Amino acid sequence: MSAPDVVCLASWNADLVSRVVRPIARGETLLASAFDISPGGKGSNAAVAAARQGARVAVIARIGRDDFGRMALDLWSREGLDTTQVEQVDGERSGVAQILVYDNGDNSIAVFPGAGAGLGPAHAEAATATIASARVVMAPCEVPLAATTAAFRIARARGVRTLLNPAPARPLPDALVALCDLLTPNEGELRALAGLGDDAPLADAAAALLQRGAGAVLVTLGADGACLFRPGAGPVHEAGWSMDVVDTIGAGDTCTGALAAALARGLPVDAAMRHANAAAALSVTGRGAIGAMPGRDAVAALLATRG
């Protein structure tokens, strides 16, 4: 592969997905109506989404030398991702996510990061040339923060844009926030990162992160679309789409990956948000994290219906 457009610090896990009618109460057992094993991990999902939007994508990852690790390599090969910076290790399990999908399309997820927990600054430093050649470097919070901080420092020093999907939400050091050109939390993650209550206005929560040095905050709002906050400018809202929801697994990851690909193509951030929002909407129409993850033509077709 030639120089990548997008580099992703890629968390990987195999998704073990059961479909149940509703959330399970403590101590309760429900019969599932279906079960599947499919590719997952927020970083891997976002990397695939970016590739399907036409970006040349390289992944930095750490996986086990096991069946699920081979599953990752097979997926990344099929999707055309550069895996030169992927470390496969003996004696450690690859990541696993146990996912319950409810009849209304919502889900609950428990993630075991496995070998991915060993991704560190040394992996980012070994990939310095790859990072320096890219246009966008992205990561989720499933990746150890020390690895992300090291990668973002390398990117910042070389003028490469940085994008952090702060999911799952966890406290972020100020040094990392200040290295983020763009943060892409959902509503709950945004308020948690800002240290505000569930009813706090989104603008207040976004302002708290901007004051800590983030370049911009793009909040994903599910069916209500997305909203972009930037210093010295009013919020920009992108309306959601009415879709037939099968499940919402991977919708946020699709948004992140499509956003990175659009930014790498040179689109301004508000236009990139429009493309990412449409890609995320299409992703909920199929099962699994990548089952309905769209290509660039499908996104363009959907956007054309809005004019």
N, C-alpha and C positions, 0 to 999 in steps of 0.2 A: 504494500500500500504506500502511496505517496504521503506527504505530510498530512496529518489529520486536521479536519476542521474543528472537531470536538474531542477532547480527552475527558474520560469519565473515571473517577475513582469509584469502582463498581462493587458494591455489596452484591453478593449472590446467595440465593437460597432456592432450594426446591420447594415449591408450594404444594402442601398436602391439603386439598380443598374438599370440605364436606358441605353439602347443602342441607340446611335444616329450616324449619318453618319460621323460627324466631330465636332470639337469644336464649341461651341455656342458663337456668338459675343454678346457684351454688348447690351442689349435691344432686342435681337432676341429670337424668339420661334421656336423650331424644334419639330416635332413629333418624338417620340421614337418608335423604332420597337419592343422593348421588355422591360419588367420590372420584377425585382425579388427582394426578400428580402432574404439575406443570412448572415451567420456568418462572422464577421470581427473583426478588431482591430489588430494592428501589433503584440502586445504581445500575444494575443490569437492565432493568426495565427501561430506564431513561435512556441508556445507551442504545438499546434496540429502537426505541421511538425516534431518536435522532437519526439513526441510520435509515429508517424507513421514510424519513423526511428528506433523504438525499444527502445527508452529511457523511463525510468520511470520519469514522469514529475509531478511536483507540481506547482500550480499557486498561486500567491499572487495578489489579485484583489479586487476592490470595485465596486459593481453594484447596480442598483436600484431594488426594489421589484416590478417589472412590467413585462409585457409580454416579453420584450427584455432581461431582466435579467433572466427570466426563460429559455429563448432560450439559453443563455450562459451556464447555469447549465446543461441543457439537452445535449448540445454539449460536454461539458467537461466530463460528465458522460459517454457518448457513446465512447469517445476517450480514456477513462481510466485515465484521469487526476485526481490528488489528489486536492480536493477543500477545504480542511480543513482551509486554510488561506484566503478564500474568504469571504468578508463582504457584506451582502445584506442589503440595507438601505431603509427605508420608506421615501416618500416625495421627492425623487430625481429620475430623469429619467436616465435610462441606456444610454450609448453612442450611437450615430448614425453617420453613414457616408453616405453622398449623393455622388454617384459615377456616372460619365458619361463614358461609354465605347464606343470608336469610331470604325469604320469599320476596321481600320488598327490594332486594338488590343490595342492601347494606351488608357490611361484613365486620367481623372482629378477627384480629390477627395476633398470634404470639410468635416471635421470631427468635431462633437460636442462631447467632452469627457464625458459629463454628470457626473454621480456619480464617475467615475474614476478620476476626477480632485481632489477628496478628499483623494486619496491615499497618505499617508505620512510616515515619518520616524517611527511613532509608529507602523505601519503595518509591516514594516521590522523588527523592534525590537521584535515584538510579534512572528515573524517567525524565530527567531535566531536559534533555534534547527533544523528547517527544512533546512535553508540555510547552516548551519555548516555540515550537513550530506550529502550534494550534492557534485558533481564534477564540475558543471558549474552553474553559475547564470547569467541569461541574462535579458535584458530589452530594450525596444525601447524608443525613446524620446517622445512618446505619454504619457508616465507615468511621473508624476511630478518628476523633477530632485532631489528634496530633498529626496524622497523615494528611488530612485535609488542610490544616494550617500550613504545613510544609509545602504542599503542592500549590496552594494559593499564593504563598510568598514568592515561589519561583515564577508563577504566572504574573503576578503584579510587577515584579522586577523586569519582566520582558514585555509588558504591555498587552498581556493576554487577559481577556475578560473572565471574571469568576462568577459562578452561579452556584448558590447553595440551596438545596431543598432541605429545610430544617425539620425533617421528619425521620424518625419519631422525635417529637419535641424534647429537648434537653437544654439545660443551661449552656449558653455559649459564652466563651471568654470574649472580652472586648476586643482583644487582638484579632480574633477570627472575624467578628462582625465587621470590623474596620477593613478587612481584606475582601469583603463580599461586595462585588459590584451590583449583585441582584440576589435578593432572598425571595423564595417562593413558598411561604407557609400557607396552610389553610387557616380558617378563622380561629379554631381552637389553638393551633400551634402558635399563631401570631400573638394571641393574648397571653399564652403561657410564656413565650419568650420575653414579652414585655413586662411580665410580672403583674398583670392586671386581671381583674375579675371577668367572669363569663359575660357580663353585660357591658363591659367597657366598649366605647365606640371604636370601630376599626381604625379610624383616623388617629385617635390618641395612641393606640398600640403601635401603629406603623411609625408615628412620629418618635416614639421612644427608641425604636431601632435605628431610625435615620439619625437621631441625635448621637447614637453610639458609633456612627460612622458608616453604616450601610449605604451603598450608593442609591439603591431603590428597593422597594418592597412591592412584590406582586402577590396579592392575596387571592387564592383560589376559593370560590364560593359555591362549588357544586353546581346545582341546577341554575343558580343565580349568576353564573359566569365568573368574572374576575375583576379585580380593581387594582390599579397601579398607583402607588404613592412615591413621589420624588421630592427632594428638597426644593423649596421655593416655587412649587407648582401645585395646582389643584389636583385632586384625584381624578383618574380616568377610569371609567367603568365600562366593561365590555359585557354585554348582555349574554345570558346563557341560552341554551338551545333546548327545545322540547324533543326528547329522544325516548324511544322504547328501551328502558333500562333492563338489561339482563343481569349484570352485576357491575359494581364500581371498583373492583380490584384493579389497581394500576392506573386509574384515571389521573391521579396527581403525578405519577411518574411519566405518563404520556405527555402531560402538560409541560413538565420540566424538560424532557428530551426534545419535544417539538419546539419549545422556546429556544433552547440552545442552538438547534439547527437553524432556526430563523435568524437568530442573532449572528450566527456564523456566516449566513448568506449576506449580511450587511443590512438587514431590516432594522429600522429604529425600534426601540423597545415597545412602544404602544402598538405598532403593526405586528411585531413578533408575538405580543400577547394575544392579538386577534387570531393568529394562526394556531397558537398553542391551545387556546380556549376551544376552538373548533375541533382540533385533534382529540382533546380530552373528551369532548361530547361524543365523538364517534366511537371512542374506545369502550364506552359502557354498553354498547349494543351487542357484545359477544361475551363469551365466558373466558375467564382467566385474565391474567395480567397482560398478555400480549395477543390473545385470540382475535380481538377486533382492533388492535392498534393499527391506525390507518397509514397509508402512503400519502405522499405529497399531493397527488392528483385528487384523491378523495377529499382531502382538506380543501383544496381549491374549489372543488365542485360544491361542497357545502357552503363555503363562503360566498360563492356566486349567487346562491339563492337569497342571500341577504342584500346583495347589491353593492 
